[in-house]
Amino acid sequence: MNVQLFKPHPWHGIPIGENCPDVVTAYIEMVPSDTVKYEIDKLTGYRKVDRPQKFSNYVPALYGFVPQTYCDEKVREFAEIKSGQKVLKGDGDPLDICVLTERNITSGDIILEAIPIGGFRMIDKGEADDKIIAVLKKDEIYGKLKDVSECPVTLIDRLKHYFLTYKNMPGHENKAVEITHTYGAEEAREVILRSITDYNTKFKSHLEIGV
């Protein structure tokens, strides 16, 4: 048996999954009960406290990213085509993902298998910042969903409200953040594939030669 002596970097060292983009690995940074915003430290790979949640907003699903993805030119290009708006660039982060499950998962810093069913085309200050919506593989309630159109409207609205408001100061709307539309599973898979291409362009040659 091969024993791995060192923990892989969640962004660069965890495989995205053999059945991508139909099923992807998701690294979970935050769960709905979190009262602080966690995110991966890109240098070390450790989960860090980004900031306390300032207000009553809480993430209504498991939230994290898809390993070995990156939002750059290919993601930007697709966002511009689909939105009909000028998009300046990708946000320079791994592709965000929300994972729906009926189970009460109480801590982050975990990986799981997720089935993409759609996403939000979010543009933040001119940057493409897509949010993939997925279901936990084999989940008893959500696992049977094939497309975001099958989700309860209230659940999608709750997710959308979170992303549009979690940075807001009370009484002040952040008009720089916009969700142009909600898209289905086919488009989500295209976004994932484009983010993989962006990742390979940005990182693959450097990682292979150890730079």
Backbone torsions as a table, in degrees:
resi	resn	phi	psi	omega
1	MET	NA	130.0	176.7
2	ASN	-78.5	129.2	-180.0
3	VAL	-109.0	126.4	178.6
4	GLN	-88.9	120.5	-173.6
5	LEU	-84.4	-21.9	-176.2
6	PHE	-127.2	142.4	178.8
7	LYS	-70.5	127.7	-179.8
8	PRO	-70.4	152.2	174.4
9	HIS	-64.3	128.3	-176.4
10	PRO	-58.8	-31.3	-178.8
11	TRP	-81.7	-46.9	-170.6
12	HIS	-100.6	-21.0	-170.5
13	GLY	-105.2	-9.2	-178.7
14	ILE	-98.4	127.1	179.3
15	PRO	-64.0	145.9	-179.4
16	ILE	-75.4	-20.1	177.8
17	GLY	116.9	141.7	-175.6
18	GLU	-68.6	-24.3	-176.2
19	ASN	-103.1	19.3	176.6
20	CYS	-64.4	138.8	9.2
21	PRO	-96.5	7.1	-179.8
22	ASP	-70.4	-36.6	174.3
23	VAL	-134.7	131.8	-178.5
24	VAL	-128.8	154.2	168.6
25	THR	-76.8	137.5	174.7
26	ALA	-122.5	132.2	171.7
27	TYR	-96.0	123.7	-174.8
28	ILE	-96.2	119.9	177.9
29	GLU	-92.0	-37.6	-173.0
30	MET	-134.7	150.5	174.0
31	VAL	-124.5	163.1	-173.6
32	PRO	-57.9	-25.9	-178.3
33	SER	-81.6	-5.6	-176.9
34	ASP	-68.9	134.2	177.0
35	THR	-104.4	2.5	171.8
36	VAL	-127.8	157.1	177.9
37	LYS	-91.7	118.1	176.7
38	TYR	-100.2	148.0	169.8
39	GLU	-152.8	163.0	-179.2
40	ILE	-75.6	133.7	169.2
41	ASP	-75.7	116.9	-171.9
42	LYS	-64.1	-29.0	-177.8
43	LEU	-75.7	-49.5	-172.6
44	THR	-95.8	-24.7	-175.3
45	GLY	85.9	-1.1	176.0
46	TYR	-79.7	147.2	173.0
47	ARG	-76.1	130.4	-176.0
48	LYS	-125.0	161.6	172.9
49	VAL	-80.8	117.4	176.6
50	ASP	-80.8	-50.5	177.8
51	ARG	-170.8	154.0	170.6
52	PRO	-64.9	147.5	172.7
53	GLN	-66.7	120.0	-172.2
54	LYS	-71.3	-32.9	-172.0
55	PHE	-128.6	-160.9	-173.2
56	SER	-83.1	-2.2	179.9
57	ASN	-62.5	136.1	172.3
58	TYR	-135.6	147.5	-178.3
59	VAL	-70.4	124.5	-172.8
60	PRO	-86.1	12.6	178.4
61	ALA	-155.9	168.2	171.4
62	LEU	-61.2	138.4	-172.9
63	TYR	-136.9	133.7	178.4
64	GLY	-170.8	-138.0	-177.3
65	PHE	-146.9	166.4	177.5
66	VAL	-96.1	119.2	-179.6
67	PRO	-59.2	152.0	176.9
68	GLN	57.0	39.5	170.5
69	THR	-127.7	161.8	-178.1
70	TYR	-158.2	137.5	-178.7
71	CYS	-99.2	102.9	-177.6
72	ASP	-138.3	-132.0	-167.9
73	GLU	-64.7	-44.6	-177.9
74	LYS	-66.6	-38.9	177.2
75	VAL	-68.8	-41.7	177.5
76	ARG	-59.4	-46.3	-178.3
77	GLU	-59.6	-44.6	-178.8
78	PHE	-66.6	-40.9	178.3
79	ALA	-62.0	-39.5	-179.8
80	GLU	-67.8	-42.8	179.4
81	ILE	-62.3	-46.9	-173.5
82	LYS	-76.8	-32.0	-177.8
83	SER	-86.6	-23.9	-174.3
84	GLY	72.7	14.5	-179.7
85	GLN	-114.7	161.0	173.4
86	LYS	-75.3	121.4	177.2
87	VAL	-115.6	123.7	-171.5
88	LEU	-73.6	-41.4	-176.3
89	LYS	-171.0	170.2	168.5
90	GLY	-75.4	163.5	-174.2
91	ASP	-79.3	-3.9	175.4
92	GLY	76.1	22.2	178.6
93	ASP	-124.3	166.4	170.4
94	PRO	-63.6	160.8	-175.7
95	LEU	-71.2	124.5	-178.7
96	ASP	-74.2	148.9	179.2
97	ILE	-144.8	137.7	171.6
98	CYS	-108.8	133.1	-177.1
99	VAL	-118.8	122.3	-179.6
100	LEU	-89.4	134.7	175.9
101	THR	-153.5	149.5	175.5
102	GLU	-79.8	-17.2	-174.7
103	ARG	-80.9	149.1	-179.7
104	ASN	-90.4	87.2	177.1
105	ILE	-86.9	119.7	-165.2
106	THR	-100.8	-5.0	-179.8
107	SER	-143.2	148.4	177.0
108	GLY	-89.4	-157.5	-176.4
109	ASP	60.9	42.9	178.7
110	ILE	-132.6	163.5	172.5
111	ILE	-119.1	154.0	179.7
112	LEU	-154.3	166.8	175.3
113	GLU	-96.0	129.9	-176.0
114	ALA	-129.2	145.7	178.3
115	ILE	-107.7	111.6	-179.6
116	PRO	-65.6	132.9	178.2
117	ILE	-123.8	-1.1	-179.8
118	GLY	163.8	-159.3	179.8
119	GLY	178.0	172.7	173.0
120	PHE	-108.0	132.5	170.3
121	ARG	-88.3	96.3	-177.1
122	MET	-103.6	134.2	177.1
123	ILE	-121.0	119.5	-174.7
124	ASP	-118.1	108.2	-178.7
125	LYS	54.4	41.8	177.5
126	GLY	83.0	3.3	-179.0
127	GLU	-107.0	138.8	175.3
128	ALA	-70.9	124.9	-176.4
129	ASP	-139.6	60.1	-175.8
130	ASP	-59.9	146.7	175.2
131	LYS	-120.6	109.4	177.9
132	ILE	-77.0	136.2	174.5
133	ILE	-105.6	129.3	-176.1
134	ALA	-139.6	168.6	174.8
135	VAL	-119.1	148.7	176.8
136	LEU	-66.9	127.1	179.2
137	LYS	-56.9	131.6	178.5
138	LYS	70.9	12.2	174.7
139	ASP	-63.5	136.6	-173.6
140	GLU	-66.9	-32.3	-177.2
141	ILE	-97.6	-55.7	-173.0
142	TYR	-88.3	-18.2	-173.3
143	GLY	-63.8	-18.1	-179.3
144	LYS	-86.0	-10.2	-178.3
145	LEU	-71.7	136.9	-179.8
146	LYS	-108.0	-21.7	-175.7
147	ASP	-149.2	150.9	-178.1
148	VAL	-61.3	-23.8	178.7
149	SER	-64.6	-17.2	178.7
150	GLU	-88.2	-7.9	-179.7
151	CYS	-76.1	150.6	171.8
152	PRO	-58.8	135.3	-177.7
153	VAL	-59.5	-37.7	-178.4
154	THR	-63.1	-34.5	179.0
155	LEU	-68.3	-43.7	178.2
156	ILE	-64.6	-41.0	178.3
157	ASP	-62.5	-37.7	179.5
158	ARG	-65.7	-43.6	176.9
159	LEU	-62.2	-45.8	-179.5
160	LYS	-60.8	-43.9	-179.5
161	HIS	-61.2	-40.1	179.6
162	TYR	-59.9	-49.4	-176.2
163	PHE	-69.6	-26.5	179.4
164	LEU	-82.8	-17.0	-171.1
165	THR	-126.0	-11.2	-169.3
166	TYR	-67.7	-16.6	176.1
167	LYS	-97.0	-3.0	-173.6
168	ASN	-72.1	144.8	164.8
169	MET	-82.3	147.5	179.8
170	PRO	-55.2	128.6	177.9
171	GLY	83.9	0.4	-177.9
172	HIS	-127.6	115.4	178.7
173	GLU	-81.9	133.8	177.0
174	ASN	-85.8	94.3	-175.0
175	LYS	-78.4	-5.2	178.8
176	ALA	-78.8	-14.0	-179.7
177	VAL	-104.9	130.3	-177.0
178	GLU	-142.0	137.7	169.0
179	ILE	-104.3	109.5	-174.5
180	THR	-73.1	-35.6	173.2
181	HIS	-170.6	165.6	173.7
182	THR	-97.9	130.7	-178.3
183	TYR	-118.0	165.5	-174.0
184	GLY	-92.1	-170.1	-171.9
185	ALA	-63.8	-41.1	-178.2
186	GLU	-61.2	-43.7	179.9
187	GLU	-69.4	-35.1	177.4
188	ALA	-61.4	-41.8	179.0
189	ARG	-64.1	-36.4	177.8
190	GLU	-66.1	-41.0	177.5
191	VAL	-61.4	-42.6	179.7
192	ILE	-61.6	-47.2	-179.5
193	LEU	-62.0	-39.6	178.1
194	ARG	-66.6	-37.2	179.1
195	SER	-68.8	-29.8	174.6
196	ILE	-68.3	-43.3	176.8
197	THR	-60.0	-44.1	177.7
198	ASP	-61.5	-39.2	178.4
199	TYR	-63.9	-47.2	-179.1
200	ASN	-62.1	-38.9	178.0
201	THR	-64.6	-40.7	-175.3
202	LYS	-79.1	-41.3	-165.9
203	PHE	-119.1	-29.4	-164.8
204	LYS	-58.5	-47.2	-177.3
205	SER	-65.3	-35.3	179.5
206	HIS	-68.8	-41.2	-178.9
207	LEU	-67.7	-36.6	-176.7
208	GLU	-68.2	-30.9	-179.3
209	ILE	-102.1	4.7	174.3
210	GLY	76.4	24.4	179.8
211	VAL	-80.1	NA	NA
